[in-house]
Amino acid sequence: MPPKSEAILKKISNVLDIKSGSEDFLLLHDLAAFSSIPKGLIENNKLLEKLPVFFRTARSEKPTKKKLADLLTLIKQG
């Protein structure tokens, strides 16, 4: 199972020489979070493509209104 601990994820990123806040750093965190997503959602390819928007929102980044609307539509269809 991927680690959930921020401290462990930071250690992994240090070993891999991934800079904090970089795209690779955020991807590492996103991939670790996938293990917490229910299997039924992971199997929905359209929804899976939209999860990065969700993760950016969770990190207080500002996705476009269209991206959020698309994500909401997929969740409702799921």
Backbone bond lengths (Angstrom), bond angles and torsions (degrees), N, CA, C in turn:
res aa  C-N    CA-C-N  psi(-1)  N-CA   C-N-CA  omega(-1)  CA-C   N-CA-C  phi
1 M - - - 1.445 - - 1.539 109.49 -
2 P 1.311 116.97 138.84 1.467 120.05 176.19 1.530 110.26 -64.00
3 P 1.309 117.02 147.54 1.465 119.91 179.79 1.527 111.47 -69.36
4 K 1.315 116.05 147.67 1.465 121.40 175.87 1.532 110.45 -101.88
5 S 1.305 115.54 -19.19 1.461 121.76 -175.58 1.530 111.51 -70.60
6 E 1.309 115.45 127.38 1.469 120.55 177.08 1.524 110.67 -60.74
7 A 1.321 116.73 -38.18 1.468 120.78 -179.60 1.532 110.85 -62.95
8 I 1.314 116.94 -42.33 1.470 120.22 179.69 1.522 110.46 -68.94
9 L 1.328 117.13 -40.94 1.465 119.70 177.74 1.532 111.09 -62.56
10 K 1.322 117.33 -36.13 1.463 120.39 176.31 1.526 111.09 -66.45
11 K 1.336 116.93 -39.69 1.464 120.26 177.90 1.528 110.53 -63.72
12 I 1.329 116.09 -42.77 1.465 120.08 178.23 1.525 110.21 -61.39
13 S 1.325 116.43 -44.94 1.468 119.14 -179.31 1.526 111.17 -64.96
14 N 1.329 117.50 -34.44 1.465 120.25 177.43 1.533 110.72 -65.76
15 V 1.334 116.76 -44.17 1.467 121.06 179.70 1.531 110.25 -62.49
16 L 1.335 116.38 -37.46 1.463 120.99 -179.38 1.528 112.52 -86.09
17 D 1.334 116.35 2.67 1.461 122.72 -179.03 1.537 111.84 57.16
18 I 1.342 114.61 44.91 1.463 121.61 177.13 1.517 107.30 -101.47
19 K 1.312 116.68 124.39 1.462 121.45 -177.11 1.526 111.30 -76.06
20 S 1.321 115.44 137.11 1.462 121.95 178.24 1.526 110.51 -57.06
21 G 1.335 116.22 131.81 1.452 121.13 179.11 1.517 114.97 87.73
22 S 1.339 117.11 -9.00 1.467 119.88 -179.93 1.531 110.04 -74.06
23 E 1.323 115.74 167.96 1.470 120.13 177.40 1.531 110.75 -59.04
24 D 1.329 117.32 -41.06 1.465 120.55 178.93 1.528 111.41 -65.05
25 F 1.317 117.19 -37.47 1.464 122.20 177.77 1.526 109.99 -62.74
26 L 1.334 116.14 -46.30 1.461 120.37 179.38 1.526 110.86 -66.24
27 L 1.338 117.12 -38.21 1.458 120.87 177.39 1.527 110.77 -62.57
28 L 1.319 117.50 -42.60 1.461 121.49 177.17 1.523 110.55 -56.76
29 H 1.308 116.92 -45.24 1.464 121.17 179.05 1.529 111.45 -66.53
30 D 1.322 116.42 -41.08 1.467 120.16 178.71 1.524 111.14 -62.25
31 L 1.327 116.51 -44.32 1.463 120.09 -179.58 1.527 111.47 -65.24
32 A 1.317 117.02 -36.91 1.461 120.31 176.82 1.530 110.46 -65.24
33 A 1.322 117.05 -34.50 1.463 121.23 -179.48 1.520 112.20 -72.45
34 F 1.335 118.47 -23.21 1.469 120.97 -178.61 1.520 112.21 -56.88
35 S 1.320 118.04 -30.09 1.468 119.87 -178.17 1.522 112.01 -66.18
36 S 1.327 117.51 -16.54 1.462 121.56 -179.76 1.521 112.86 -92.26
37 I 1.328 116.72 -4.47 1.462 121.18 -177.09 1.523 108.76 -88.10
38 P 1.333 117.01 131.54 1.471 119.71 -179.63 1.530 112.62 -55.46
39 K 1.324 116.02 142.86 1.462 123.02 -175.03 1.531 112.36 -54.50
40 G 1.319 118.00 -40.50 1.458 121.38 -179.09 1.516 112.48 -60.21
41 L 1.320 117.39 -33.84 1.455 120.85 178.03 1.519 111.66 -75.52
42 I 1.323 116.45 -38.11 1.458 120.93 -179.79 1.529 110.46 -64.91
43 E 1.318 117.38 -32.14 1.467 121.03 -178.55 1.522 112.82 -76.93
44 N 1.335 117.58 -11.03 1.459 121.95 178.89 1.531 108.05 -88.86
45 N 1.333 117.21 100.34 1.467 121.50 -174.27 1.521 112.85 -59.71
46 K 1.327 117.70 -39.45 1.465 119.74 179.85 1.521 110.65 -63.63
47 L 1.318 116.35 -42.40 1.459 119.92 178.65 1.526 110.41 -68.30
48 L 1.312 116.54 -40.93 1.460 121.03 -179.52 1.524 111.48 -57.97
49 E 1.332 116.61 -37.28 1.462 120.95 177.98 1.525 111.65 -64.77
50 K 1.335 117.21 -26.78 1.466 121.60 -176.76 1.526 112.91 -90.11
51 L 1.320 117.82 -10.92 1.465 119.56 -177.02 1.526 114.36 -59.22
52 P 1.337 120.10 -34.56 1.466 117.80 176.76 1.535 112.67 -57.02
53 V 1.326 117.61 -34.19 1.470 120.22 176.61 1.521 109.57 -62.98
54 F 1.324 115.41 -43.07 1.461 119.53 178.68 1.528 110.97 -61.27
55 F 1.323 116.36 -46.11 1.461 119.52 -178.78 1.530 111.65 -65.08
56 R 1.333 117.55 -38.87 1.469 119.09 176.85 1.525 110.03 -62.55
57 T 1.319 116.41 -40.68 1.469 120.34 178.54 1.516 110.13 -63.02
58 A 1.316 115.96 -42.83 1.465 120.08 179.34 1.524 111.79 -62.66
59 R 1.332 116.66 -26.81 1.471 120.96 177.41 1.525 111.31 -90.46
60 S 1.326 116.56 12.47 1.468 122.94 178.11 1.518 113.71 69.52
61 E 1.327 117.12 23.52 1.446 119.55 172.35 1.518 107.54 -85.26
62 K 1.300 117.73 166.31 1.452 122.14 -174.08 1.531 112.15 -110.43
63 P 1.347 117.80 90.74 1.457 118.75 173.60 1.529 109.63 -72.73
64 T 1.308 116.60 163.32 1.458 119.66 179.37 1.526 109.64 -70.33
65 K 1.323 115.59 159.35 1.463 120.28 178.20 1.526 110.26 -62.06
66 K 1.323 116.92 -35.42 1.465 120.41 179.18 1.521 110.96 -63.53
67 K 1.326 117.31 -43.72 1.455 120.42 179.80 1.525 110.92 -63.23
68 L 1.321 117.31 -41.36 1.464 120.28 177.67 1.522 110.98 -66.07
69 A 1.317 117.15 -40.43 1.469 121.04 178.72 1.529 110.49 -64.36
70 D 1.331 116.77 -41.94 1.462 120.66 177.87 1.534 110.87 -61.36
71 L 1.327 116.23 -42.90 1.453 120.74 179.25 1.522 110.35 -63.12
72 L 1.311 117.56 -45.31 1.455 121.33 179.88 1.530 110.86 -61.70
73 T 1.311 117.00 -41.33 1.465 121.15 178.16 1.523 110.88 -60.82
74 L 1.324 116.67 -44.80 1.473 120.50 179.52 1.521 111.69 -64.39
75 I 1.302 116.19 -40.41 1.477 119.27 179.36 1.523 109.92 -63.32
76 K 1.326 116.93 -42.88 1.460 120.47 179.63 1.522 111.79 -65.33
77 Q 1.324 117.46 -33.18 1.463 121.33 179.75 1.522 111.78 -75.80
78 G 1.358 115.42 -29.47 1.458 122.12 -173.54 1.461 114.23 -59.50
